[in-house]
Amino acid sequence: MLPQWFSNLKIVKAGALFLILCPVKEYLKILQKYWGYSGFRTMQLEIIESVAAGKDTLGLLPTGGGKSVIFQVFSLSAEGMCLVVTPLIALMKDQVENLNRRGIKALCIHSGMSGLEIKTVLDSAVWGDYKFLYVSPERLTSDRFLERLRTMKLNLITVDEAHCISQWGYDFRPSYLEIAQLRPLFPEVPVLALTATATPPVVKDIQEKLQFREPHVLSMSFARENLVYMVRQKEDKLGYLVKTLLKAKGSGIVYLRSRRGTREVKELLLKNQISADHYHAGLSGESRSRKQDDWKNGKTRVIVATNAFGMGIDKPDVRFVIHLDPPDSLEAYFQEAGRAGRDGKKSAAVLLFNNADKVRLKKQLSVVFPETSVIKRVYEAVANFLQVAEGFGKNRVFDFPVAVFAETFKFQLSTVFHSLKILQRQGYLEFTEEVDSPSRVYFTVSRDELYKFQVANEAFDGFIKLLLRSYTGLFTGYVVIDEALLARRADTTGEVIYNYLKRLRSSRIIDYIPRKQTPYLVFTRDRVPIEKLVISKENYDDRKADFLARIEAVIRYATSTAKCRSQILLEYFGEKEAPRCGHCDICLERNQLDLSKFEFDQTAALIRKELETPQFQEELLFKLGPADDRFRNVLRWLIDNEKVVFRIDNRLEWKS
């Protein structure tokens, strides 16, 4: 029997594809059933209805805007599966686990998986009635993947972190360009691109690279009215941090660059009775998960972290984000600062800055862009380290212990990291720092064959029963297991469990993949001779100039004394007419004049008009105006904040 709402459905033709649009109440039912929310956030429903109508859509939502719910709700409302392309393996695995916990069938494919694992996932995606398949972009070039993908019924192609497809984006990945080859395979399936950080040139580029049938952007303002942006010029940053956290309420994040620094700052906070822990990518996966959970659950108040922390973490009640070190771009700053105040309550984003930071930022240019001769040496050393011969290696995946490699070939770790990034941009390889792949088990035999094995090998019978009691789904796909848990249940050691698993694998009863904690490197093309390795002007000189411009934008933000912080950020992302926020440090200082925004702007506009009149005598400025005190106070504020400056001839000038 058809559901009651079927008679209200609207049918839309998109090319040769007929899409059935659910009424809004059906999307709300899905949202309520799986997420427990009573309503959509701003722009979520509009984007859902856009892709439901068959339109290629670029959704621009700030950090915490609920991007994943958009494609998840839509796909659950439609027949078929959603293909999600994302570069973040940790986030991919986290979302798949969350969906499965909600009773929604989801899978993922990434470079850290074995060939048999990938085959099993692809089989499940074709035959298993799954709703979501997450895939990392470098997998799109695999012939096996494309062959199986053709047999799948897709209702949507979602491109997460869509700025990665643009050379003008701050995290360009050449493998994202392969997404366009999916369009001819699924000409009627709409594409949804999502990002939280895109400047106007990047917005245009995303749509072109994804071959949108027509330009279509849905965006909400990047303004965060509850978020108070502040910059504090401080030489003694740590002293200021301790004093601030002793007075501040609620939980928060403190960001800095150095892994070692995260531990040192954590120890300082603990000495001052401030509940804190540290976090960076070099910690074990188990340690990172524990620290993250303790912070999310309120056991730890402050997490001191590198930029490895925060992606995909939805803790709504973060009251402050403090940057001890400035990031390399306003995109990164906006995303990290935006992790505060997702519950809509007043929160603070504070950047601590001094002249030394300005020097360090500019020095970053030579660190992030090693000499091309050095990059070539790194490439050659990587190929030798992994024993890849010239003319071979395409699509091969390697464990890549970066620290061991750097020490072996006497490279600075930062030199290796940034050289790999440039080689990735040039399309020679893909590198991921994400290191934690838990142990997995899959029964490669049928239940009948397993029973025969148990009868013939009584020594394994008890262990096999323990596995089957502890985990479900072992015959249909790879299941994450915990050797320590099995050891506790069997009252034995982890080593005994490990040996049982290895022996079952040797007997070809299971496929067992032990936990790995190493980064991955994929050769996206065969190894080329060093003399034929090309680092193009576009991927080096142009990107270097672009990086310098991003650094200068950060410095302008940090050193501005006259313009609202929120306005600076919003204008950077294309919102040219954004109003003053009224509560950043700049606005608060100006508010001490006891003038409304309208009064201040009106008076400042009159001062500018007078200063731009050639015959005007500046000394009269202090006497003119309908309210002399207002005139003088606003002028003093403009001079103090270098919006009005003295020229060489001692005349005043409005600074553009």
N, C-alpha and C positions, 0 to 999 in steps of 0.2 A: 504494500500500500504506500502511495506517495505521501510525503510529509505535507502538512497543511500549507506550508509556505511556498510549495511548488507552483501554485497558481499565480504567485506574485513575481515569479522570476522574469527577468528581462533578458532577451537574446540579442546579442550584438555580433555583427559580422566583422571580423578582422582579417582581411585578405580572404583566404578560403576557409579560415577557421571560425567556427561558430562558438562563441563563449557564452556561458550561462552566468549571468550576474546574480549573486545572492542579494536579497534585501539586506539592509544594514543590520537588522535585528539578528540575522544569521551569523554575521561576523562577530557581533556582540556575544552571541551564545558561545561561539568557539573561544573567544577571549575569556569569558567567565568560566567556562568548563575547564580549560587547561591552565589558565594563569590566575584566575580568581579576581581579575580586575572588572570593575563595573562599567568602565568606559575607556575610550581611546585617548591617548595624548594628542596634543596638537599635531596635525598633518598626517598622522598615522592612517586614519580612515581615508583621507583624500588619495594617498598613494596606493592603498589597497584597491580602491575603486578605479584608479587609473590603469593599473596593470590588469585588473579584471576586465576592463574594456579593450584589452589587447594593445595598449600603448607602451612603447619603450619609454621608460621613466627614469630620470635621475632624481633621487631623493637626497636632499641636503638637510641633515638634522645634526644639531650640535651633540657633543658627547653627552650620553645619558638620555638621548631623545627617544630611545626604544626602537632602534632600527631593526633588530632581529625579529621582533614581534610582527612587523609588517609582512615580511615574506612568509613567516610561519603561519600566520592566520590565513592569509590568502591561499596558500597551498593546501591547507587542511579543508578549505571550502570547495576545492576543485578536484576533478579527477586527475590522476597522474602524480608525478613526483617533481619536487623542486631541486634543481642542481644549484649548489651554492659554491662559488669560487672564493676562497679566502686564503691569504698568505700566512695566517697565524695558526700554527699547528696546535698550540696549547689552547687557544680559544676555540678552535674547531672541535677538539676532543671534549672540551668543557660543554659546548653547546649540544653535542651529540648525547653526552651523558645526561644533561638536563632534560632533553626531549624524551629520551628513553625512560627516565624516571617519571615523566608525566604520562607515560603510556603511548607515546608517539614514536613510531618506528623510524630510526635514523641511522645512517652509516657515514663513514668517512674514509678517504683514501689520501695518503700523503707519503712523502719520501722515506719515512722511517719504517715502512711496512715491507714485509717479505713478499716475494712473487706469489706464493701460495695464498697469503693473506689477501692480497689485492684480487686474485682470481675468485676467492670465496666471497669477498664483498661485492664484486661485479655480478656474480651469479645471484646473490641475494637481492641486489638492486633490480635485476631483470625479472626474477620469479617470486620475490618475497613480499610484495605489497608494501614496500617502504615508501615513506612520504618525503624523505630528505636524503640527499647524497651530497656530502661536503667533500670538496676536492681541492688540493693545493694546486696552484697554477702550472707548475712544471710538469704535473701529471698529464696535462692536456695534450702534450705532444706524443704520448704513447700510442702506438698503433693499436695495441690490445685494448686500451681504454676507449679509443674512438670507435673501434669495431663494435664493442659491447654497448657503447652509448647509443649507437644508432637504433638499437633494439628496444630502448627504453622509451616510455611515454612521459614526456615532460610537460608540466603546466607552466613552468617559469624558470628562467635562468637568472640567478641573483649573483651580482658581482659586489662582494663586500670590500671595504677599503678601496673603493674604485679609483681614488687618486693615484694608486700604484700604476695605473695604465698610462699615465701622462708623464712625458719626459720633464714637464714643468712641475710635476708633483714633488713633494719633498722625500718620497720613498719609492721612486720609480723601479719597477721590476719588469724586465723585458718579457718574461714568461706571460705576463698579463696580456700582451699583444696577441697571444695565441687564442684568446677567447673569441675573437672575431671569426675564427674558422668554424665555430659552432653554429653561426647564423645560417649558412646554407643547409646544414643538417636538420635544423628546426626553424624553417623560415616563418612559421606562423606563431612561434612561441615568443611572448614578449620578454624583454630584458629589463631587469630592475637593477640599477646601479646605486649604491649607497655609500656615502662618505660623510664624515663630520668635519673635514678640513679641506676646502677647495677654494682657491682664489678664482676670479673670473676667467683667466686664461685656461686654468685646469678644468673648469666646468665645461668650457667649449671643447677642449681636447678629449675629455672623457666620452662625450657623445659622438664625436667623429671616430674615435678609435673603436668604439663598440658598434659602429655602423647603425646608429639610431635611424629608424625610417623617417622620423622628423624630430626636430629638437623639442624636448619636453622636460622641463625642470620644475619640480615642486620643492619649495624650500620654506623653512620657517626662519624667522630672524635668529641670528646667532646671539642676540642679546640675552644675558642672564640677569634679570632684574634683582634676583635675591643674592647675587654673588658680588661681593665688594672687592674690587681690585685695588691693590696697594703696592707701592714700591718704597722700600726703605733703604736710604743710603747709609750703610753701616760698615765701619771698619772691623768692629768686633761682632761678627755675625753670630758666633756661638753664644756669647754673653746675651745678646738680644734674644736669641732663640729660647734660651732657658727661661729668661724673665717672661717672655711672651707665653710660653707653654704653661708656666706656673699660674698665670692669670687666666688663660683661655679655658673654655669649657668644651667638652665633647671630644670626639676622636678626630684624627687627621693624619695627613701624610707629609713627611719632610723629604724632598727630593734633593739629591746631589749626584755628582758624576762618578765619584770614585767608589769602587766596591769596598776598599779598605776603609774609606771614610764613613760608610754606612755603619760599620761596626764601632768605629771610634765615637761617632756622634751618639749612637745608641748607649754606649757605656757612660758617656757624659750625662745623658738624660737620666739614666738609672741612678747615677750618683746623686742626682738632684731630686730623687723620689718621683720621677715622672715615668709612668709605665710605658715601656718602649721595646721594640724589637727591630732587627734589621733584615733586609731582603735584597738579593741581587741574583743575577742569572747563574752565577758560579756555584750556588748552593745546590744540594741534592734536591731532586723532585719531591721527596718525602718531606724534607725540611721546609721547602718553599710552601708546600700545601699546608703543613701544620701552622707555620707563621701566618699565612694568609687567613686560615680559618680562625685562629685565635684573635686576629684583628677584627675580622668580620663579626665574630660573636661577642666582641667586647671584652675579651680577656686581656688584650693588649690595647692600649689607648692610642699610641703613636707608632706608626711604621716608618722607619727611616730607610729609604730605598733609592736605587738607581731607576732609570726609566724602564727597566724590565718589569716594574710593578705597576699594576693598574688596569691593563688591557683586559676587558671582559669582566671586571669586578664591579658588581652593581651593589655597592653599599650606599644606601640613600642618605644616611645621617652623618656624612663627613662634614665636619664644621669648618675645617681649615686645610688648605694645601699651601705649604711653605717651600719655596725654592731657595736653598742655600747657594746653589750655583745656577746661573741662567742656562737654559737650553739653547741649541743652535738655531732655532727657528720659532717664529710666533705660532706656526701650526702646532709644533710640539708643545709649546707653552699653553696654548689655548686648550688642547686636549687634556693635558695633565692637570691644569688648574680647574678644568671643568668637571673633575671628579668630586669636587666639593658641592654640597648643597643640592643634590639631585632630588631631595624630598621637598624642594621649594622653599625651605626655611633659610633665613639669612646665614650666610657663610662667607669666609674670607679666603682670597687667593693673594698671597704675599710673596713678592720677589725681593730678596735681599741682594743689594748691588753696591759695588764700589769701583774705583778706577782700575784696580787689579783685574776685575772681571772683564773690563773692556779690553785690556791687553791680552788676557787669556783667550777671549773669544776670537780676536784677530789672529792669534797664534794657531788657532784650530785649523785655519786654512791650510797650513803646510802639513798638519797631521792628517786631515781628512783627504788631502790630495797629495800622496807621495809622488815623487818623480816617476815619470813613465818607465824609466829604466828599472826602477825598483819594483814597480808593478809587474813588469815582465819577468824579473828574477823570481818573484813570489809565485807566479804562474808556473814557471818551469820547475821550481822546487816542489810545489804541490803535486804536479804530475809525477815527478820522480818519487816523492814520498808515498804516493798511492800506487806506484808501479803501473802507470798508464802510458802505453807506448804511443808514439806519434801515429796519427791516423786511426786511433781507436779511442773508446771511452764513452761515446755518445749514449746518453740516458742511463749510464751506470751510476749507482748510488753508493756512497762510501761513508762509513763512520769517519769523522775527522776530528781527532783530538787537537784542537788549535794550540793549546799551550805546549803540548809535546812537540808539535811541528815547529813552532816558533823557537823553542829551545834547541831543537836539532839543527836548524839552519841559521841560528843566531840572528833572528829577526825580532824587532820589538813587536809585542802583541798587538799594539794599536796599528802598526804598519801592516801587519797581516790582515787584520780585520778590515781596514779601509781599502786595501788593495783588492781584497775579495769583493767588496761592494762595487768597486769600479769594474772589475772583471764581470761581475753579475750584470751591471748596467750595459756592458758591451755585449752580453749574450753568450759568454763562454761557459758560465757555470751558474749554479744556484747554491746559496749557502744559507743554512738556518742555524741559529744559536740554540734553538729549543732542544733540550737534551733528555727530557724524561719520557721514556717509553716503558710502561709497566710490563710485567711478565704476562704472556698470553698462552692459552692452551686451546687446541681444537682437535676433537676426535676425528681422525681421517678414515676410520672404518665404520661400518654399520653396527647397529646394536647387536644383530645376530653374530657378526664376526667378533665383536668384543666379548660376547658371552662365551664363544668357543675358546677365545684366548684366555679368559679367566679360568675356565675349566682345566685347560692345559697348563696354566701357569699359576698355581695356587698362591705362590709367594706374592703376586701382584694383586690378588683379589681384594684384599682389605684396603689397599691404597686406592684402587680404582673406585671402590664403593665410597671412600672418603671424598674423592673428587666429585662424584656424581651427587652425593648428598650436599656438598658445599656450594655447587654452582649449577645453574641451569643453562640450557642453550649450547652445550658443548658439542653437539652433533650438527648444529646448523651454522656455526660461525665461531670466530675466535672470541674467547671470553677472558677478561682480565682476571688474574688470580693473584693471591698473596701467599707466598711460600711460608712466611712467618705465621700466618693464621692457620694454615694447614698443619704446620709443625706443632702449634699449641693444641689443636684439636686431636692430633695423634700422639701427643705427649712425647715428642721426639725433637730432633734438632733440624734446623733449616738445611743443613748439609745432607741429611738423610732424604728429606723431601726432594731436594735438588737432584740427587742421584737417581731416585725413583723416576722422576720426570725425564731425565736424560735417557734412562734405559728404556722407558716406554717409547720415547722418540726413536731410539735406535731400532726398536722392534717394529717401527712404523705403525704404531697404534695411535699415537698422537703426534701433532706438530707442536712443539714447545719452543717458545721464543722468550729467553730470559730477559729480565729487565736490563735496559741499556741507558746509560747516562752520558751520551756523547753527541756533539753536533753532527749534522749531516751535510754532505757536499755532493751535488749532482753535476756531472759533466753534461751540459745541454748541447754540446757538439763535440766531435772528435778532437783530440789534442792536436794543436797546430804547432809547427816548428816555431821557435822563438822569433826568428826573423820575419815570420809572416803574421805574428800577433799584432793586431791593429788596435790602438786606443784613439778613437776618433776625436776630432775637435768638438763635436756635439756632446760627447760623453766625458770630455775632460775640461777643455778651456771654457766652453759655454756653461757647463755645470759648476765649474769653479767660480765663475763670475756670478752665477745665480746664488751659490752658497754664500758668497761675500755679501750680496744684497740682502739675504735673509739675516745674516749676522748683524748688518747695519740696521735692519728693521728692529731687531731685538734691542740693540743699543739705543735707538731712538725712543722705543717704548720705555726703557728703563731710565733714561735721562731726561725725558720730557718733564717740563715743569709748568706747562701752560695748557695742555690739552687733556681732556678727560681720558682716563685709561681705557674705558670701555669703547669710547669713540675710536681710539687708535686701533684697537683690535678689530672692531666691526668694519672700519674703513679698509683695513688690510684684506678682509674677506669680501669686499665689494659693496658693503652697506654704507654708501656715501653720505646719506642724510640722517644718520643716526643721531638721536638727541643725547645730551649729556646724561650720565647715569645719576648724578646728584649725590653719590655716596663714596666714590673713590677718594684717594688722598688729595688729588688735585681739586676735585669738586668741593670737598670739605673745606679746603683752605680758602677757596673762592667764596664759599658760603658764609665765611666769617665777615664778609662785607655787608651782611644783612640785606642782600638784594635777591629778588627772585631771578630765575633764569631769564625771564623776559626782560626785566629791568637791566640786568647785566649785559645781555646781548644787545639790547637797544643802545645802551650807552657806549659799549665797545664799537658798535657799527658807526656811531656818530664820530667817535674819536678817529677811527680809521679814515672816514670820509674827509675830516678836517686835515689829517696828516697828509693825505694824497692831493690836497689843494696847494699848488706851488706857491701862491702868495701868502699862505697862512704863516703867521708868526707863532711858534710853539709856546712862547710864554703866555699867550692869550688863552691857551688851552686850560690853564689852571684857573681862569676867571670866567670862562664861558659856560653856558649850559643852564638848563632849567633847574638843576639841583647841583650846586657847586660842589658840595661834599661828595655826592655820588660820583661826579665827574673826576674829581681829584683822586678818590679812593680807587676807582676802576683803573685810572691811568697808572697810579703807583703799582697796582697789582700786575698790570700788563708789563711794566718796566721790570719789576722784580722777577717776573717769570719769563723775561726775554721775548715777549711777544712784540713789544715795542723796544727798539734799541737806538743807541746814539751812534750817528754816523761819524766819520772822521772830522767833518766840519762842525761837530757838536750839535747838529740838528737831529730831531727825532724822526724815526722811520718805522713804519709798520713792517714787521718781518714776515715775509711770505712763508 
